[in-house]
């Protein structure tokens, strides 16, 4: 009797079933909840707005750069040792 039942099942018709569906559904729900939590945490990060203004002011000045905007080490003659 057992052989008759096993032979009656078509191997190509075997599916993951309810357990496979539940595992995939739980993974999807967990992923959704993690992404939602991550977005909340990212929104709570306090980024100061005046930080960008300080960087822009620093770049407006020529802080010791040479003639062509090269660093001072690049301005020495080829045979002359670096500073």
C-alpha positions as CSV (number, residue, x, y, z in Angstrom):
1,X,0.0,0.0,0.0
2,X,2.8,2.4,0.8
3,X,4.4,1.9,-2.6
4,X,1.1,2.6,-4.4
5,X,0.9,6.0,-2.7
6,X,4.5,6.9,-3.4
7,X,4.2,6.0,-7.1
8,X,1.0,8.0,-7.4
9,X,2.8,11.2,-6.5
10,X,4.3,12.9,-9.6
11,X,7.8,14.2,-8.8
12,X,7.4,17.2,-11.0
13,X,4.3,18.3,-9.1
14,X,5.9,18.5,-5.7
15,X,5.8,22.0,-4.3
16,X,7.3,23.7,-1.3
17,X,3.8,23.8,0.3
18,X,2.5,25.9,3.2
19,X,5.8,25.7,5.1
20,X,7.8,27.3,2.2
21,X,5.2,30.0,1.8
22,X,5.3,30.8,5.5
23,X,9.1,31.1,5.5
24,X,9.1,33.4,2.5
25,X,6.2,35.5,4.0
26,X,8.0,35.8,7.3
27,X,11.2,36.9,5.6
28,X,9.3,39.5,3.7
29,X,7.6,40.9,6.8
30,X,10.9,40.9,8.7
31,X,12.6,42.8,5.8
32,X,9.8,45.4,5.7
33,X,10.0,46.0,9.5
34,X,13.8,46.3,9.4
35,X,13.7,48.9,6.6
36,X,11.0,50.8,8.4
37,X,13.1,50.9,11.6
38,X,16.2,51.9,9.7
39,X,14.4,54.8,8.1
40,X,13.2,56.0,11.5
41,X,16.7,55.9,12.9
42,X,18.1,57.8,9.9
43,X,15.5,60.5,10.3
44,X,16.6,61.0,14.0
45,X,20.2,61.8,13.0
46,X,20.9,65.5,13.6
47,X,23.2,66.9,11.0
48,X,24.3,70.5,11.6
49,X,23.5,72.8,8.7
50,X,26.3,75.3,9.3
51,X,29.0,72.7,8.6
52,X,28.6,73.1,4.8
53,X,29.1,76.9,5.1
54,X,32.4,76.5,7.0
55,X,33.7,74.2,4.2
56,X,32.8,76.7,1.5
57,X,34.6,79.5,3.2
58,X,37.8,77.5,3.5
59,X,37.8,76.7,-0.2
60,X,37.5,80.3,-1.2
61,X,41.0,81.2,0.0
62,X,44.3,80.2,-1.5
63,X,45.8,78.4,1.6
64,X,49.5,78.5,0.7
65,X,49.1,77.0,-2.7
66,X,51.6,77.8,-5.5
67,X,51.2,79.6,-8.8
68,X,49.0,77.0,-10.6
69,X,47.1,75.8,-7.5
70,X,49.7,73.1,-6.9
71,X,50.8,72.3,-3.3
72,X,53.9,74.1,-2.2
73,X,56.1,70.9,-2.5
74,X,55.4,70.8,-6.3
75,X,56.7,74.4,-6.8
76,X,60.4,73.6,-6.3
77,X,62.8,73.1,-9.2
78,X,63.4,69.6,-10.4
79,X,67.0,69.5,-9.1
80,X,66.2,71.2,-5.9
81,X,65.3,69.1,-2.8
82,X,61.8,69.4,-1.5
83,X,60.9,71.4,1.6
